[in-house]
Amino acid sequence: MTGEVAPWGKPSPRSDLVWSLVWIAVGAAIFYGGFAMDRLDRQHINPYTAPGLVPALLGAAIALMGVILLLRSVRAGGLSAGSPTAAGQTNFPRLFLALALCLAYAAGLVGRGLPFWLATFLFVFVAILAFQWSERRARSEVGKGIVVAALCAAGTAAGVTLVFQELFLVRLP
Amino acid sequence: MLDGLVLFGRSIASFADPLTLGLIAIASLAGIVIGALPGLTATMGVALTTTLTLKMPPGTALLVLVCVYVGAIYGGSRSAILLNIPGTPANAAACLDGYVLAQKGLAGRAIGISTTGSVMGTLIGMFFLAIATPALGEVALKFGAYEFFWLALFGVIISGNLTGDDPLKGWLTGFLGLFIAQVGQDGIHAYERFSLGNRDLAGGFQLIPALVGAFGFAEVLSVLAERMARPNIREFGSHLPRLGDVLKYWRTIIRSGIIGTFIGVVPGVGEDVASWSSYAAARRVSKERALFGKGSVEGLMAAETGDNACVPGAMIPVLALAVPGSAPAAVLMAAMIIHGVQPGPLIMVQNPQFVYDIVAMMLFATLGIFIFGIALVRPLLKVLQIPREIIMPIVFVLCVIGSYAISQRLFDVWTMLGFGVIGFVLRRYAYPMAPFVLGIVLGDILDKNLRRGLVLSDGDLTPFLTRPISALLFAICAVSILMNFAAVRRAASRAWSMATSWRRAA
């Protein structure tokens, strides 16, 4: 199915061990949530239609699969020393920068009083400049980089605002 | 049969006006560009485009989405051939031979083969879409609560089994998706489940923002966290599709088309599995087996025919059962519901024209990819050279505004962010996203039909296991799970060898 292949290879048994504990905890919490859910006895509903039935079964299944993952990772050496690693390498500075910029825009700027077009301009400008900074500096093209980032940001802000606000009549946040 | 042809002709006529043809051109081109850019998948493209089609009439909106879907699966072969990076995961198999051909100075030839394969694949899939949907719809009319319960579970289990490398992780994400669908008011008593007193959560998570997050934002993070190569192809050769290729590899084309369509029909499996399966089947029977992986025309043809045939195939269960055959098809199904079209077993009774509308949309999309695939080879190469650092921030803006535009509430933007981060982390640890999406789509069907079935049978589980279709679906689910255990596999293999030796002795 599209979007499927993990492009980074296989994660370590240790990380599977940590994840198995997460799944067991999540499954147990869902099971408890479903089990403790109101069974609507006062409304005299058929007990087989209790709203918590399916979530409780799903929670139990997730916890069971977590236990299987736990056993499998232990057999694969997950208990031996070593930190849990994801599949493949991550460029953490770039990842954190991407995460920080995206969250700052979507959760910090949009819908907080700043006009949408301005928030969008600021985000696109800063993001393009930040991710191209080292490459542009190495080629002594910082000025060109600023102009390109500003043009792209202005085009995006204007285009998105016009299309959604004027064409689709969406009240922008 | 004749009725079907009349309906199909009517559908074609309804789309043949200049404005609609213009939209088909724009949407097909947009799909090709989305598919060609690594990091922009077909699912993400269809999800983002859905938000752009909210104000369109249903037929036009779905036409645009189908064109984007078909275009994206085809477009992904461009970066596979030119960069050795599949534009969408569906085109991973195309890298093996397409990139080698490009390295030999035959990039144009590889593009021509991928165009031929994609067009032929979509046409074969379209044929089966027109034939199989009414037939499956007829069977589906006999489905009751028991069968729909197993169908939902079957989708998640098969999807978990066949996507990704580890079925257990696929099932975990699938069941997580099923749980996510339980959040909000339940479908029988309207009781608020897991809403934590939050008014927005009481309405549940909307599918489009969740998918835009899981496929869009997660992909933005993945791409921005890594640097990517730019294409450096100078020698192209002719990129025009050749009739000789169709005549020479007609067996491969038909076989791959059938495999692709069949895999499309299986819930939640999708284009990448179709592409690899078609490639593997072609390799097994090819006279040019040694060339596979070294620039085989037949290998590239098989991969590209298989993945595009899967697109119409994935629409068959959407229309007949309201169960998506792939992740982009899941988004398309959500778009249908947003636009007031309810797919499912009753569609052939209530709105048979709609099925043929979808077939006609596939035909127009195929024309779109054929024309643009030939005409815009060099401009598309320029698009591939745009740095990802410029594209991805713009894509993220579309993720934000697209999620917001559906209901105009910020909660959907936060949903997109939350699902994006979860999707990114899960994918880093090799958890596939397809079963997760399918779980979200099928969660409501599973919930309602399990409880309805239990009410009908007064708590007796026997009908879940004894009705013929239920028993078949249960058996497939059980075998799919059990065959992942080495001990069961060994026992099955021992039993098989004993049975064959008895037969020989007899």
Contacts between the chains, C-beta under 8 A, distances in Angstrom:
chain1	res1	chain2	res2	distance
A	1	B	159	6.3
A	1	B	163	4.7
A	1	B	268	5.8
A	1	B	269	5.8
A	1	B	270	3.2
A	1	B	271	7.4
A	1	B	272	6.6
A	1	B	273	6.9
A	1	B	326	5.3
A	1	B	327	5.0
A	1	B	432	7.5
A	1	B	434	3.1
A	1	B	435	8.0
A	1	B	437	7.9
A	1	B	438	7.9
A	2	B	41	5.5
A	2	B	42	5.2
A	2	B	43	5.1
A	2	B	73	7.9
A	2	B	88	5.7
A	2	B	89	5.5
A	2	B	90	5.6
A	2	B	270	5.3
A	2	B	271	5.5
A	2	B	272	6.3
A	2	B	326	6.1
A	2	B	327	4.8
A	2	B	328	5.8
A	2	B	434	7.2
A	3	B	41	5.1
A	3	B	43	5.4
A	3	B	44	7.9
A	3	B	88	7.9
A	3	B	89	5.9
A	3	B	214	8.0
A	3	B	215	5.3
A	3	B	219	7.9
A	3	B	327	5.7
A	3	B	433	5.1
A	3	B	434	6.5
A	4	B	89	5.4
A	4	B	163	4.4
A	4	B	164	5.8
A	4	B	270	7.3
A	4	B	272	5.6
A	4	B	432	4.9
A	4	B	433	6.7
A	4	B	434	5.2
A	5	B	89	5.0
A	5	B	92	6.2
A	5	B	164	7.4
A	5	B	272	6.5
A	6	B	164	6.6
A	6	B	165	7.0
A	6	B	427	6.0
A	6	B	428	7.9
A	6	B	430	4.1
A	6	B	431	7.8
A	6	B	432	7.3
A	7	B	222	7.7
A	8	B	428	6.6
A	8	B	430	7.6
A	9	B	430	8.0
A	10	B	165	7.3
A	10	B	430	6.4
A	11	B	428	7.6
A	11	B	429	4.8
A	11	B	430	5.4
A	15	B	429	5.9
A	16	B	429	7.8
A	19	B	429	6.1
A	23	B	172	5.9
A	26	B	176	7.6
A	30	B	179	5.7
A	33	B	194	6.0
A	37	B	191	7.8
A	37	B	193	6.7
A	38	B	191	6.9
A	40	B	189	6.2
A	40	B	191	6.7
A	43	B	189	7.6
A	45	B	189	6.4
A	46	B	455	5.1
A	48	B	451	6.0
A	48	B	454	3.7
A	48	B	455	5.1
A	48	B	458	7.9
A	48	B	459	5.7
A	49	B	188	5.3
A	49	B	189	6.8
A	49	B	451	4.7
A	49	B	452	7.9
A	49	B	454	7.7
A	49	B	455	6.0
A	51	B	186	4.4
A	51	B	188	7.4
A	51	B	189	5.9
A	51	B	191	4.2
A	51	B	193	5.6
A	52	B	193	7.3
A	53	B	450	7.5
A	53	B	451	6.3
A	54	B	182	6.3
A	54	B	446	6.8
A	54	B	447	4.4
A	54	B	450	5.9
A	54	B	451	6.9
A	55	B	179	6.4
A	55	B	182	4.8
A	55	B	193	6.4
A	55	B	194	7.2
A	57	B	450	7.9
A	58	B	175	5.6
A	58	B	178	5.5
A	58	B	179	4.8
A	58	B	182	7.0
A	59	B	179	7.2
A	61	B	175	5.5
A	62	B	172	6.6
A	62	B	175	5.1
A	62	B	176	6.8
A	62	B	179	7.2
A	65	B	168	6.1
A	65	B	171	6.0
A	65	B	172	5.3
A	65	B	175	7.0
A	66	B	172	7.5
A	68	B	168	6.3
A	69	B	168	5.9
A	69	B	169	7.8
A	69	B	172	7.4
A	72	B	168	7.4
A	86	B	428	4.2
A	86	B	429	5.6
A	87	B	428	6.4
A	87	B	429	6.6
A	87	B	430	5.1
A	88	B	428	8.0
A	90	B	225	6.2
A	90	B	428	7.1
A	91	B	225	5.2
A	91	B	226	6.1
A	91	B	227	7.8
A	94	B	224	6.2
A	94	B	225	4.8
A	94	B	226	7.4
A	95	B	221	6.6
A	95	B	224	7.6
A	95	B	225	4.0
A	97	B	224	7.8
A	98	B	220	7.0
A	98	B	221	5.3
A	98	B	224	3.9
A	98	B	225	6.1
A	99	B	221	6.4
A	99	B	421	7.7
A	101	B	393	7.7
A	102	B	217	6.9
A	102	B	220	6.9
A	102	B	221	7.3
A	102	B	396	5.6
A	102	B	417	7.6
A	103	B	417	6.8
A	105	B	396	7.4
A	105	B	397	7.9
A	105	B	400	7.1
A	106	B	396	7.8
A	106	B	400	5.0
A	106	B	413	5.6
A	106	B	414	8.0
A	106	B	416	7.6
A	106	B	417	5.5
A	107	B	413	7.7
A	107	B	414	6.9
A	107	B	417	6.4
A	110	B	400	6.1
A	110	B	404	7.8
A	110	B	410	7.5
A	110	B	413	6.7
A	111	B	410	4.8
A	111	B	413	7.6
A	116	B	401	7.8
A	120	B	397	5.4
A	123	B	393	6.6
A	123	B	396	7.8
A	123	B	397	6.9
A	124	B	393	4.8
A	124	B	394	6.3
A	124	B	397	6.4
A	127	B	389	7.8
A	127	B	392	7.8
A	127	B	393	3.8
A	127	B	396	7.8
A	128	B	389	6.0
A	128	B	390	5.6
A	128	B	393	5.8
A	131	B	224	6.3
A	131	B	389	3.8
A	131	B	393	7.9
A	132	B	387	6.9
A	132	B	389	5.0
A	132	B	390	7.8
A	148	B	390	7.5
A	152	B	390	5.7
A	152	B	393	8.0
A	152	B	394	7.0
A	156	B	393	7.8
A	156	B	394	5.1
A	156	B	397	5.8
A	160	B	397	5.9
A	160	B	398	7.2
A	160	B	401	5.7
A	163	B	52	7.7
A	164	B	401	5.7
A	164	B	405	6.0
A	167	B	55	7.8
A	168	B	52	7.5
A	168	B	54	6.5
A	168	B	55	5.2
A	168	B	405	6.5
A	169	B	55	7.2
A	170	B	401	7.7
A	170	B	404	7.5
A	170	B	405	4.7
A	170	B	408	6.3
A	171	B	408	5.9
A	172	B	401	7.4
A	172	B	404	7.9
A	173	B	404	5.9
A	173	B	410	6.1
A	173	B	413	7.6
